[in-house]
């Protein structure tokens, strides 16, 4: 009988350890009696460290959690899905939802509290991606109209300047002014073209592409552009990633932009630096539509050890016309965001001043 109880106890312990959400069990005195690996990951607290110690010793600053635990303990009620919680683990902030329930024996006796924590990081990131897509859609409608209205008179100005240039005598000082006019017309035209790229719908030309080949060619190109002997390019590719369906031309534009940004960030801040490109398969995400078979996701990280960005810059990084460069148009990353969205993926950025920047692109692995 004792052996069967031990086996049953191990069985239930394995079940709780296998749950994806964080589970913390408290006794009637508020001491932590059980904590599964997911709870350790979410809270950053070791179960060996927490077990046998008061719950308040580790969550004393989480007033909402304390209120939920206390209410479940005194009333015997279950309190579900409180989503306005943020847990801090080192420098990382994790949004979570929480629910508490009384732990009841078969006799109905209340012997403790079960606290369940769910990490909402992925959900919040997807929600932010949807908000960005909605914002770009609204801006796109306005920008498309403006771009077409600007392009027509711009062509007239350029044509008139070219005709005037032909009429001037050789060596005329006025030629310098015309050169400036043509240069500025070209710059405005580039902005208009980028606006049209951002706003105009385009059907993806899907084909089996090799991610390693696209990234390898981009790195080779960046090594040969200018004098970049002081920049180290690191490649950490998952060679098991098979060719998958995507628009190769658009992905080349996407990753060329991200790698160029990383190189320029390093060049402006340091005499030497590094740019690292990493690929891997992530199984935690599912980006398929309802009714479709779930697919794995490919994550591509482009990291640099440049100057980094502060919180305010990060909030606007994908907003059209926002740029941290003196000569940038502020449309490059907005276009990158559009390309990722068209592939039903997601892009996110992590950065701290003085610690560099990492862009992560997540794309469905469609075979």
Residue frames relative to the residue before (quaternion, step in Angstrom):
aa qw qx qy qz dx dy dz
X 1.0000 0.0000 0.0000 0.0000 0.00 0.00 0.00
X 0.6537 0.5124 -0.3107 0.4621 3.56 0.96 -0.89
X 0.6465 0.5265 -0.3220 0.4486 3.57 1.01 -0.86
X 0.6608 0.5025 -0.3148 0.4601 3.59 0.97 -0.82
X 0.6228 0.5335 -0.3418 0.4590 3.61 1.08 -0.65
X 0.6321 0.5270 -0.3219 0.4682 3.57 1.06 -0.82
X 0.6557 0.5107 -0.3052 0.4650 3.57 0.96 -0.93
X 0.6558 0.5145 -0.3050 0.4606 3.58 0.99 -0.89
X 0.6407 0.5255 -0.3142 0.4632 3.57 1.03 -0.84
X 0.6576 0.4971 -0.3053 0.4768 3.59 0.97 -0.85
X 0.6166 0.5578 -0.3362 0.4423 3.57 1.07 -0.79
X 0.7023 0.4552 -0.2722 0.4748 3.58 0.82 -1.00
X 0.6099 0.5431 -0.3497 0.4590 3.59 1.11 -0.67
X 0.6517 0.5048 -0.3110 0.4731 3.59 1.02 -0.80
X 0.6135 0.5463 -0.3433 0.4553 3.58 1.06 -0.76
X 0.6867 0.4767 -0.2828 0.4703 3.59 0.84 -0.97
X 0.6506 0.5168 -0.3201 0.4550 3.59 0.99 -0.80
X 0.6847 0.4944 -0.2815 0.4555 3.60 1.13 -0.61
X 0.5048 0.6480 -0.4264 0.3787 3.60 1.26 -0.20
X 0.4658 -0.7122 0.4573 0.2582 3.57 -0.91 0.95
X 0.6602 0.4682 -0.3042 0.5025 3.59 1.17 -0.51
X 0.5437 -0.6150 0.4598 0.3389 3.54 -1.24 0.47
X 0.0836 -0.7937 0.6023 0.0194 3.59 -0.86 0.99
X 0.0020 0.7713 -0.6353 0.0382 3.57 -0.85 1.06
X 0.1364 -0.7956 0.5883 0.0487 3.56 -0.78 1.06
X 0.1367 -0.7852 0.6024 0.0426 3.57 -0.92 1.01
X 0.3893 -0.6831 0.5497 0.2822 3.57 -1.16 0.55
X 0.7425 -0.4190 0.2718 0.4463 3.60 -1.27 0.02
X 0.6791 0.4841 -0.2873 0.4712 3.56 1.20 -0.49
X 0.5643 -0.6316 0.3719 0.3798 3.59 1.29 0.07
X 0.4840 0.6470 -0.4484 0.3822 3.59 1.24 0.37
X 0.4758 -0.6578 0.5040 0.2947 3.57 -1.09 0.72
X 0.1100 -0.8174 0.5641 0.0399 3.61 -0.67 1.09
X 0.8039 0.0520 -0.0126 0.5924 3.59 1.16 -0.47
X 0.0406 0.7765 -0.6255 0.0652 3.53 -1.11 0.77
X 0.2564 -0.7952 0.5247 0.1632 3.61 -0.62 1.02
X 0.7114 -0.4713 0.2991 0.4270 3.64 -1.23 0.33
X 0.6231 0.5432 -0.3527 0.4385 3.62 1.02 -0.73
X 0.6395 0.5131 -0.3239 0.4721 3.59 1.05 -0.74
X 0.6091 0.5418 -0.3458 0.4646 3.58 1.08 -0.70
X 0.6734 0.5046 -0.2921 0.4545 3.57 0.93 -0.95
X 0.6887 0.4916 -0.2857 0.4499 3.59 0.89 -0.92
X 0.7744 0.3713 -0.1853 0.4775 3.58 0.87 -0.98
X 0.3662 -0.7311 0.4952 0.2936 3.59 1.14 -0.56
X 0.5713 0.5694 -0.3729 0.4585 3.57 1.26 0.41
X 0.4170 -0.7088 0.5140 0.2441 3.58 -0.88 0.95
X 0.5002 -0.6620 0.4638 0.3106 3.56 -0.96 0.83
X 0.6084 0.5486 -0.3485 0.4555 3.59 1.09 -0.67
X 0.6564 0.5084 -0.2897 0.4761 3.53 1.11 -0.76
X 0.7433 0.4465 -0.2267 0.4437 3.58 0.96 -0.89
X 0.6226 0.5866 -0.3599 0.3724 3.59 0.93 -0.83
X 0.7961 0.2522 -0.2295 0.5000 3.54 -0.90 1.04
X 0.6676 0.4684 -0.2947 0.4980 3.59 1.29 -0.12
X 0.6255 -0.5577 0.3818 0.3898 3.62 -1.17 0.50
X 0.5480 -0.6181 0.4648 0.3189 3.56 -1.03 0.83
X 0.6485 0.5459 -0.3142 0.4274 3.59 1.02 -0.79
X 0.5658 0.6107 -0.3889 0.3947 3.59 1.19 -0.46
X 0.7640 0.3424 -0.1788 0.5169 3.59 1.13 -0.61
X 0.7880 0.2634 -0.1335 0.5402 3.58 1.15 -0.54
X 0.2318 0.8238 -0.4891 0.1685 3.56 1.18 0.56
X 0.6912 0.4716 -0.2804 0.4704 3.59 1.12 -0.60
X 0.6152 0.5358 -0.3469 0.4627 3.59 1.27 -0.22
X 0.1971 -0.8403 0.4960 0.0954 3.56 0.30 1.31
X 0.6427 0.5304 -0.3335 0.4408 3.58 0.95 -0.81
X 0.6508 0.5090 -0.3164 0.4662 3.59 0.95 -0.87
X 0.6538 0.5147 -0.3143 0.4570 3.57 0.94 -0.89
X 0.6486 0.5138 -0.3154 0.4646 3.59 1.00 -0.81
X 0.6486 0.5190 -0.3164 0.4580 3.59 0.99 -0.84
X 0.6580 0.5031 -0.3065 0.4691 3.58 0.92 -0.92
X 0.6753 0.5040 -0.2954 0.4503 3.57 0.90 -0.94
X 0.6604 0.5140 -0.3084 0.4522 3.57 0.98 -0.86
X 0.6566 0.4964 -0.3115 0.4749 3.59 0.99 -0.84
X 0.6556 0.5216 -0.3128 0.4475 3.58 1.03 -0.78
X 0.7477 0.4226 -0.2298 0.4577 3.61 0.89 -0.90
X 0.7749 0.3440 -0.1814 0.4982 3.61 1.07 -0.70
X 0.3949 -0.7196 0.4837 0.3038 3.58 1.19 -0.46
X 0.4952 0.6631 -0.4203 0.3720 3.58 1.30 0.27
X 0.3798 -0.6705 0.5817 0.2605 3.55 -1.30 0.43
X 0.1312 -0.7760 0.6146 0.0527 3.57 -0.92 0.94
X 0.1228 -0.8656 0.4854 0.0042 3.57 -0.41 1.24
X 0.9100 0.0649 -0.0192 0.4091 3.46 -1.41 0.61
X 0.1707 0.7395 -0.6188 0.2025 3.54 0.50 1.20
X 0.1323 -0.8613 0.4902 0.0179 3.61 -0.36 1.27
X 0.5911 0.5852 -0.3743 0.4098 3.61 1.18 0.19
X 0.4632 0.6785 -0.4367 0.3665 3.56 1.02 0.82
X 0.0760 -0.7677 0.6353 0.0366 3.53 -1.16 0.71
X 0.1345 -0.7788 0.6096 0.0608 3.56 -0.81 1.04
X 0.2422 -0.7732 0.5729 0.1238 3.54 -0.99 0.87
X 0.0252 -0.7853 0.6178 -0.0306 3.54 -0.76 1.13
X 0.7814 -0.1169 0.0243 0.6126 3.57 -0.02 1.32
X 0.7822 -0.2461 0.2108 0.5321 3.58 -0.73 -1.08
X 0.6037 0.5791 -0.3422 0.4279 3.55 1.30 -0.16
X 0.1926 -0.7688 0.6026 0.0933 3.57 -0.96 0.95
X 0.1119 -0.8199 0.5613 0.0130 3.58 -0.73 1.10
X 0.2781 -0.7391 0.5842 0.1872 3.62 -0.71 1.01
X 0.0058 -0.8128 0.5816 -0.0335 3.59 -0.88 0.91
X 0.2698 -0.6750 0.6424 0.2426 3.50 -1.37 0.25
X 0.1530 -0.8052 0.5706 0.0513 3.58 -1.12 0.66
X 0.0015 -0.7647 0.6440 0.0228 3.53 -1.23 0.56
X 0.1500 -0.7797 0.6030 0.0769 3.57 -1.10 0.72
X 0.0284 -0.7829 0.6214 -0.0124 3.54 -1.14 0.76
X 0.4950 -0.6294 0.4912 0.3428 3.61 -1.10 0.56
X 0.3394 -0.7099 0.5800 0.2108 3.57 -1.11 0.74
X 0.0648 -0.8487 0.5240 -0.0311 3.55 -0.29 1.29
X 0.4058 -0.6647 0.5722 0.2570 3.54 -1.14 0.74
X 0.6867 -0.4638 0.3486 0.4379 3.58 -1.28 0.20
X 0.6546 0.5194 -0.3041 0.4574 3.57 1.14 -0.62
X 0.5649 -0.6018 0.3844 0.4136 3.57 1.27 -0.23
X 0.4757 0.6762 -0.4374 0.3537 3.58 1.28 -0.06
X 0.3488 -0.7256 0.5611 0.1925 3.56 -0.96 0.96
X 0.0510 -0.8362 0.5460 -0.0106 3.59 -0.48 1.20
X 0.8231 -0.0803 0.0455 0.5603 3.60 1.19 0.09
X 0.4658 -0.6524 0.5285 0.2793 3.54 -1.38 -0.33
X 0.2036 -0.7392 0.6274 0.1358 3.55 -1.12 0.75
X 0.1046 -0.7814 0.6147 0.0257 3.57 -0.77 1.10
X 0.0956 -0.7931 0.6011 0.0225 3.58 -0.78 1.06
X 0.1031 -0.7921 0.6014 0.0182 3.58 -0.82 1.10
X 0.1017 -0.7889 0.6042 0.0473 3.57 -0.94 0.89
X 0.3885 -0.7206 0.5318 0.2170 3.56 -0.80 1.08
X 0.1741 -0.8162 0.5483 0.0531 3.59 -0.66 1.18
X 0.3069 0.7901 -0.4936 0.1949 3.61 1.24 0.18
X 0.6889 0.4805 -0.2915 0.4578 3.59 0.79 -1.00
X 0.6464 0.5201 -0.3188 0.4583 3.59 0.99 -0.84
X 0.6617 0.5008 -0.3085 0.4650 3.60 0.92 -0.89
X 0.6417 0.5213 -0.3267 0.4580 3.60 1.01 -0.79
X 0.6598 0.4929 -0.3064 0.4772 3.58 0.98 -0.80
X 0.6296 0.5268 -0.3307 0.4654 3.58 1.03 -0.76
X 0.6499 0.5080 -0.3124 0.4712 3.58 1.01 -0.83
X 0.6250 0.5356 -0.3345 0.4589 3.58 1.05 -0.77
X 0.6452 0.5096 -0.3153 0.4740 3.59 1.02 -0.80
X 0.6444 0.5173 -0.3249 0.4600 3.61 0.97 -0.83
X 0.6490 0.5116 -0.3169 0.4654 3.57 0.97 -0.83
X 0.6463 0.5210 -0.3186 0.4575 3.57 0.98 -0.85
X 0.6469 0.5114 -0.3144 0.4704 3.60 0.98 -0.82
X 0.6543 0.5131 -0.3149 0.4577 3.57 0.98 -0.86
X 0.6638 0.5008 -0.3029 0.4656 3.58 0.95 -0.89
X 0.6138 0.5520 -0.3480 0.4444 3.57 1.06 -0.71
X 0.6709 0.4896 -0.2909 0.4749 3.58 0.95 -0.92
X 0.6703 0.4823 -0.2979 0.4789 3.57 0.93 -0.89
X 0.6254 0.5802 -0.3321 0.4024 3.54 1.05 -0.80
X 0.6291 0.5399 -0.3349 0.4480 3.57 0.98 -0.82
X 0.6789 0.4757 -0.2785 0.4850 3.57 0.96 -0.90
X 0.6848 0.5105 -0.2907 0.4312 3.56 0.87 -1.00
X 0.6219 0.5545 -0.3490 0.4289 3.59 1.02 -0.78
X 0.6604 0.5051 -0.3046 0.4647 3.57 0.96 -0.87
X 0.6588 0.5048 -0.3058 0.4664 3.57 0.95 -0.87
X 0.6464 0.5413 -0.3278 0.4262 3.57 0.92 -0.90
X 0.6775 0.4810 -0.3009 0.4680 3.59 0.90 -0.87
X 0.6523 0.5160 -0.3167 0.4559 3.58 1.02 -0.77
X 0.6696 0.4933 -0.2943 0.4709 3.60 1.08 -0.72
X 0.6445 0.5818 -0.3317 0.3689 3.56 0.93 -0.90
X 0.6499 0.5400 -0.3298 0.4210 3.62 0.95 -0.78
X 0.7156 0.3991 -0.2832 0.4985 3.67 0.69 -0.90
X 0.5840 0.5824 -0.3771 0.4213 3.60 1.13 -0.56
X 0.6381 0.5187 -0.3212 0.4697 3.57 1.05 -0.79
X 0.6409 0.5253 -0.3228 0.4573 3.59 1.06 -0.75
X 0.6433 0.5175 -0.3202 0.4646 3.59 0.99 -0.82
X 0.6622 0.5093 -0.3086 0.4548 3.57 0.93 -0.91
X 0.6600 0.5134 -0.3084 0.4534 3.58 0.95 -0.89
X 0.6591 0.5094 -0.3087 0.4591 3.56 0.95 -0.88
X 0.6492 0.5186 -0.3136 0.4597 3.58 1.00 -0.83
X 0.6550 0.5063 -0.3143 0.4645 3.60 0.99 -0.80
X 0.6416 0.5077 -0.3272 0.4728 3.61 1.02 -0.76
X 0.6470 0.5173 -0.3158 0.4626 3.57 1.00 -0.85
X 0.6224 0.5540 -0.3312 0.4428 3.57 1.05 -0.78
X 0.6601 0.5112 -0.3061 0.4575 3.59 1.02 -0.79
X 0.6837 0.5083 -0.2810 0.4418 3.59 1.08 -0.74
X 0.5942 0.5888 -0.3683 0.4057 3.59 1.18 -0.46
X 0.5004 -0.6339 0.4881 0.3310 3.58 -1.08 0.65
X 0.6245 -0.5530 0.3997 0.3800 3.54 -1.18 0.58
X 0.8149 0.2454 -0.1999 0.4855 3.58 -0.93 0.92
X 0.4024 0.7219 -0.4792 0.2955 3.58 1.24 0.13
X 0.5174 -0.6496 0.4668 0.3040 3.55 -1.05 0.86
X 0.5906 0.5902 -0.3666 0.4104 3.59 1.14 -0.55
X 0.5189 0.6522 -0.4058 0.3752 3.58 1.24 -0.38
X 0.6134 0.5587 -0.3476 0.4368 3.57 1.10 -0.68
X 0.6586 0.5065 -0.3116 0.4611 3.57 1.01 -0.81
X 0.6358 0.5184 -0.3271 0.4690 3.56 1.04 -0.76
X 0.6211 0.5431 -0.3370 0.4536 3.59 1.04 -0.78
X 0.6394 0.5078 -0.3192 0.4810 3.58 1.04 -0.80
X 0.6330 0.5367 -0.3300 0.4499 3.59 0.98 -0.85
X 0.6884 0.4825 -0.2838 0.4613 3.57 0.85 -0.97
X 0.6310 0.5350 -0.3286 0.4557 3.56 1.06 -0.77
X 0.6923 0.4703 -0.2755 0.4730 3.58 0.92 -0.92
X 0.6012 0.5358 -0.3543 0.4754 3.58 1.11 -0.65
X 0.6421 0.5217 -0.3156 0.4646 3.58 1.02 -0.81
X 0.6458 0.5186 -0.3195 0.4604 3.57 1.03 -0.81
X 0.6639 0.4852 -0.3068 0.4793 3.59 0.92 -0.88
X 0.6350 0.5366 -0.3292 0.4477 3.57 1.02 -0.81
X 0.6218 0.5387 -0.3348 0.4595 3.57 1.07 -0.74
X 0.6420 0.5144 -0.3184 0.4709 3.57 1.00 -0.85
X 0.6459 0.5187 -0.3184 0.4609 3.57 0.98 -0.86
X 0.6496 0.5140 -0.3178 0.4614 3.59 0.96 -0.87
X 0.6573 0.4982 -0.3140 0.4702 3.57 0.99 -0.79
X 0.6065 0.5439 -0.3433 0.4674 3.57 1.11 -0.70
X 0.6650 0.4931 -0.3016 0.4729 3.57 0.96 -0.86
X 0.6144 0.5342 -0.3425 0.4689 3.58 1.09 -0.70
X 0.6667 0.5178 -0.2896 0.4511 3.54 1.06 -0.85
X 0.7957 0.3639 -0.1570 0.4581 3.56 0.93 -0.90
X 0.6614 0.5346 -0.3328 0.4075 3.59 1.03 -0.64
X 0.4125 -0.7048 0.5123 0.2658 3.59 -0.83 0.90
X 0.0057 -0.7918 0.6106 -0.0114 3.56 -1.05 0.75
X 0.4091 -0.7056 0.5212 0.2512 3.55 -0.87 0.95
X 0.4704 -0.6875 0.4752 0.2834 3.56 -0.82 1.00
X 0.2709 -0.7258 0.6089 0.1704 3.56 -1.07 0.82
X 0.1063 -0.8534 0.5096 0.0257 3.52 0.24 1.32
X 0.1391 0.7525 -0.6325 0.1200 3.51 -1.05 0.91
X 0.5809 -0.5539 0.4421 0.4004 3.58 -1.21 0.31
X 0.0244 -0.8137 0.5803 -0.0240 3.59 -0.56 1.15
X 0.3565 -0.6953 0.5801 0.2301 3.54 -1.24 0.53
X 0.3701 -0.7528 0.5031 0.2077 3.57 -0.43 1.23
X 0.6443 0.5353 -0.3231 0.4404 3.58 0.95 -0.85
X 0.6567 0.5098 -0.3180 0.4558 3.59 1.00 -0.81
X 0.6475 0.5188 -0.3221 0.4559 3.60 0.93 -0.90
X 0.7030 0.4565 -0.2727 0.4723 3.58 0.81 -0.98
X 0.6341 0.5407 -0.3299 0.4435 3.59 1.01 -0.79
X 0.6559 0.5036 -0.3055 0.4721 3.60 0.99 -0.86
X 0.6419 0.5223 -0.3267 0.4565 3.60 0.99 -0.82
X 0.6572 0.5035 -0.3103 0.4673 3.60 0.92 -0.90
X 0.6430 0.5204 -0.3220 0.4604 3.59 0.96 -0.87
X 0.6507 0.5170 -0.3086 0.4627 3.59 0.98 -0.86
X 0.6858 0.4897 -0.2891 0.4542 3.59 0.89 -0.91
X 0.6071 0.5519 -0.3529 0.4497 3.58 1.11 -0.58
X 0.7290 0.4512 -0.2317 0.4597 3.56 1.06 -0.80
X 0.5987 0.5647 -0.3606 0.4390 3.59 1.26 -0.35
X 0.8462 0.0251 -0.0421 0.5306 3.57 -0.69 1.09
X 0.6087 -0.5291 0.4365 0.3988 3.56 -1.32 -0.25
X 0.1386 0.8170 -0.5385 0.1530 3.54 -0.03 1.31
X 0.2060 0.8016 -0.5302 0.1839 3.56 1.02 0.81
X 0.6679 0.5199 -0.3033 0.4377 3.58 1.16 -0.54
X 0.6505 0.4889 -0.3141 0.4891 3.61 1.29 -0.15
X 0.2372 -0.7685 0.5828 0.1164 3.55 -0.84 1.03
X 0.1847 -0.7671 0.6071 0.0945 3.56 -0.87 1.00
X 0.1084 -0.7987 0.5912 0.0288 3.55 -0.71 1.12
X 0.1283 -0.7863 0.6024 0.0487 3.56 -0.90 0.99
X 0.0310 0.7716 -0.6335 0.0476 3.53 -0.85 1.03
X 0.0748 0.8466 -0.5148 0.1120 3.55 0.43 1.31
X 0.3596 -0.6759 0.6005 0.2306 3.54 -1.13 0.78
X 0.2587 -0.8201 0.4950 0.1247 3.57 -0.18 1.31
X 0.5797 0.5888 -0.3831 0.4129 3.59 1.24 -0.14
X 0.5016 0.6402 -0.4393 0.3815 3.61 1.25 -0.16
X 0.2887 -0.7856 0.5206 0.1689 3.60 -0.55 1.11
X 0.6374 -0.4601 0.4085 0.4638 3.61 -1.24 0.10
X 0.0314 -0.8120 0.5827 -0.0112 3.58 -0.93 0.88
X 0.6331 -0.5699 0.3806 0.3598 3.56 -1.27 0.43
X 0.3047 0.7133 -0.5862 0.2342 3.55 -0.82 1.07
X 0.5145 -0.5918 0.5084 0.3558 3.56 -1.35 0.13
X 0.3462 -0.7910 0.4684 0.1872 3.57 -0.21 1.29
X 0.6432 0.5322 -0.3297 0.4408 3.60 0.99 -0.80
X 0.6922 0.4681 -0.2816 0.4716 3.56 0.93 -0.90
X 0.6454 0.5051 -0.3351 0.4649 3.61 0.98 -0.72
X 0.6047 0.5369 -0.3557 0.4685 3.59 1.09 -0.63
X 0.6459 0.5066 -0.3103 0.4796 3.59 0.99 -0.86
X 0.6423 0.5440 -0.3116 0.4410 3.59 0.97 -0.90
X 0.7727 0.3755 -0.2123 0.4657 3.58 0.60 -1.11
X 0.5676 0.5594 -0.3911 0.4603 3.60 1.16 -0.46
X 0.6444 0.5194 -0.3136 0.4655 3.58 0.98 -0.83
X 0.6858 0.4876 -0.2906 0.4555 3.59 0.87 -0.96
X 0.6726 0.4827 -0.3039 0.4714 3.59 0.94 -0.85
X 0.6320 0.5225 -0.3324 0.4659 3.61 0.99 -0.80
X 0.6370 0.5242 -0.3278 0.4605 3.59 0.97 -0.81
X 0.6530 0.5142 -0.3089 0.4624 3.57 0.98 -0.88
X 0.6495 0.5130 -0.3118 0.4667 3.59 0.97 -0.88
X 0.6794 0.4911 -0.2921 0.4604 3.58 0.88 -0.94
X 0.6178 0.5413 -0.3478 0.4520 3.59 1.07 -0.70
X 0.6624 0.4902 -0.3001 0.4805 3.58 0.99 -0.84
X 0.6670 0.5280 -0.3064 0.4271 3.58 0.91 -0.94
X 0.6993 0.4770 -0.2849 0.4497 3.60 0.96 -0.77
X 0.7543 0.4182 -0.2092 0.4608 3.58 1.16 -0.50
X 0.8280 0.1683 -0.0381 0.5336 3.57 1.01 -0.72
X 0.5466 -0.5790 0.4892 0.3559 3.52 -1.30 0.39
X 0.7811 0.0241 -0.0102 0.6238 3.57 1.16 -0.61
X 0.0961 0.7986 -0.5882 0.0840 3.55 -1.15 0.53
X 0.3736 -0.7271 0.5331 0.2180 3.55 -1.29 -0.15
X 0.1498 -0.7326 0.6576 0.0916 3.50 -1.29 0.63
X 0.0930 -0.8167 0.5695 0.0001 3.57 -0.71 1.11
X 0.1029 -0.7750 0.6225 0.0352 3.55 -0.95 0.99
X 0.0269 -0.8093 0.5847 -0.0488 3.56 -0.70 1.15
X 0.0703 -0.7741 0.6268 0.0549 3.57 -1.08 0.76
X 0.1143 0.7770 -0.6128 0.0878 3.54 -1.14 0.71
X 0.4376 -0.6537 0.5423 0.2952 3.54 -1.33 0.29
X 0.1534 -0.7805 0.6030 0.0603 3.57 -0.92 0.99
X 0.2265 -0.8046 0.5384 0.1073 3.57 -0.79 0.99
X 0.5503 0.6536 -0.3810 0.3533 3.62 1.26 -0.19
X 0.7164 0.4349 -0.2426 0.4885 3.58 1.19 -0.48
X 0.0589 -0.7536 0.6511 0.0682 3.55 -1.24 0.52
X 0.0700 -0.8382 0.5409 -0.0079 3.59 -0.47 1.20
X 0.4515 0.6838 -0.4633 0.3376 3.59 1.19 0.31
X 0.5503 -0.6149 0.4549 0.3349 3.55 -1.23 0.49
X 0.6641 -0.4986 0.3747 0.4122 3.54 -1.28 0.40
X 0.7719 0.3128 -0.2588 0.4891 3.55 -0.90 0.99
X 0.6485 0.4887 -0.3228 0.4862 3.58 1.24 -0.32
X 0.5808 -0.5741 0.4384 0.3753 3.53 -1.22 0.46
X 0.5153 -0.6393 0.4636 0.3329 3.61 -0.94 0.80
X 0.1274 -0.7870 0.5987 0.0769 3.58 -1.08 0.67
X 0.5293 -0.5989 0.4851 0.3548 3.51 -1.23 0.44
X 0.3380 -0.7370 0.5578 0.1773 3.54 -1.30 0.36
X 0.2816 -0.7345 0.5948 0.1657 3.54 -1.09 0.83
X 0.1524 -0.7787 0.6037 0.0766 3.59 -0.87 0.96
X 0.0718 -0.7751 0.6277 0.0106 3.56 -0.92 1.01
X 0.1083 -0.8051 0.5828 0.0213 3.57 -0.65 1.15
X 0.0805 -0.7548 0.6499 0.0390 3.56 -1.00 0.92
X 0.0040 -0.8319 0.5502 -0.0726 3.56 -0.37 1.30
X 0.0430 -0.7713 0.6334 0.0453 3.54 -1.21 0.57
X 0.3655 -0.7109 0.5513 0.2389 3.56 -1.26 0.38
X 0.2556 0.7930 -0.5013 0.2334 3.54 1.06 0.88
X 0.8020 -0.3386 0.2059 0.4469 3.59 -1.24 -0.36
X 0.3958 -0.7247 0.4854 0.2873 3.60 1.16 -0.38
X 0.3322 -0.7287 0.5651 0.1984 3.56 -1.37 0.01
X 0.4401 -0.6769 0.5136 0.2905 3.56 -1.18 0.52
X 0.7472 -0.4287 0.2747 0.4271 3.56 -1.34 0.17
X 0.6512 0.5275 -0.3213 0.4410 3.59 0.95 -0.83
X 0.6517 0.5028 -0.3133 0.4736 3.58 0.99 -0.81
X 0.6444 0.5345 -0.3239 0.4407 3.58 0.97 -0.83
X 0.6368 0.5532 -0.3311 0.4229 3.59 1.03 -0.76
X 0.7800 0.3258 -0.1597 0.5099 3.60 1.10 -0.66
X 0.3595 0.8021 -0.4440 0.1741 3.57 1.29 -0.03
X 0.7489 0.3624 -0.2138 0.5120 3.63 1.08 -0.67
X 0.4663 0.6775 -0.4432 0.3566 3.60 1.27 0.17
X 0.5043 -0.6592 0.4541 0.3238 3.64 -0.77 0.93
X 0.8341 0.1939 -0.2091 0.4722 3.55 -1.11 0.95
X 0.5552 0.5410 -0.4316 0.4613 3.61 1.22 0.20
X 0.1187 0.7997 -0.5776 0.1131 3.57 -0.75 1.03
X 0.3264 -0.7226 0.5741 0.2041 3.55 -1.23 0.57
X 0.5950 0.5614 -0.3559 0.4519 3.59 1.32 0.04
X 0.5419 -0.6386 0.4412 0.3223 3.55 -1.09 0.70
X 0.7826 0.2828 -0.1486 0.5342 3.60 1.10 -0.66
X 0.4643 0.6996 -0.4374 0.3221 3.60 1.21 0.27
X 0.4405 -0.6850 0.5144 0.2686 3.57 -1.22 0.52
X 0.4149 -0.7262 0.4585 0.3003 3.60 1.18 -0.40
X 0.5929 0.5803 -0.3652 0.4223 3.59 1.23 0.37
X 0.4948 0.7026 -0.4118 0.3033 3.59 1.21 -0.41
X 0.7353 0.4081 -0.2420 0.4839 3.58 0.74 -1.03
X 0.5841 0.5522 -0.3777 0.4596 3.61 1.13 -0.51
X 0.6449 0.4982 -0.3080 0.4909 3.58 1.06 -0.78
X 0.6101 0.5429 -0.3433 0.4639 3.60 1.04 -0.77
X 0.6492 0.5196 -0.3045 0.4646 3.56 0.96 -0.92
X 0.6449 0.5200 -0.3118 0.4652 3.58 1.02 -0.82
X 0.6499 0.5187 -0.3210 0.4533 3.59 0.92 -0.87
X 0.6556 0.5049 -0.3073 0.4699 3.57 0.96 -0.90
X 0.6528 0.5163 -0.3128 0.4576 3.59 0.95 -0.87
X 0.6416 0.5264 -0.3246 0.4537 3.58 1.00 -0.81
X 0.6891 0.4319 -0.2706 0.5151 3.59 1.18 -0.54
X 0.4442 -0.7132 0.4241 0.3378 3.57 1.36 0.22
X 0.4675 0.6584 -0.4472 0.3846 3.52 1.02 0.91
X 0.3652 -0.7035 0.5601 0.2410 3.54 -1.24 -0.43
X 0.1174 -0.7711 0.6215 0.0730 3.56 -1.13 0.68
X 0.0158 0.7883 -0.6147 0.0234 3.57 -0.99 0.82
X 0.2218 -0.7740 0.5834 0.1071 3.55 -1.25 0.44
X 0.0836 -0.7608 0.6424 0.0375 3.52 -1.14 0.81
X 0.1672 0.7938 -0.5644 0.1533 3.57 -0.84 0.96
X 0.0530 -0.7534 0.6536 0.0500 3.51 -1.31 0.53
X 0.5711 -0.5912 0.4289 0.3747 3.60 -1.01 0.72
X 0.8307 0.1957 -0.1721 0.4920 3.55 -0.85 1.02
X 0.7342 0.4130 -0.2328 0.4860 3.60 1.24 -0.15
X 0.6200 -0.5872 0.3443 0.3902 3.58 1.18 0.32
X 0.3634 -0.7202 0.5629 0.1800 3.52 -1.41 0.04
X 0.0877 -0.7756 0.6230 0.0510 3.56 -1.15 0.70
X 0.1412 -0.7506 0.6418 0.0686 3.54 -0.86 1.07
X 0.0993 -0.7902 0.6038 0.0344 3.58 -0.90 0.96
X 0.1139 -0.7731 0.6230 0.0356 3.54 -0.78 1.11
X 0.0983 -0.7904 0.6040 0.0301 3.55 -0.90 1.00
X 0.0207 -0.8130 0.5790 -0.0579 3.54 -0.66 1.20
X 0.5029 -0.6408 0.4753 0.3325 3.61 -1.01 0.71
X 0.3584 -0.7301 0.5439 0.2066 3.57 -0.95 0.91
X 0.0331 0.8210 -0.5630 0.0889 3.54 0.17 1.34
X 0.1826 -0.8236 0.5335 0.0602 3.57 -0.52 1.21
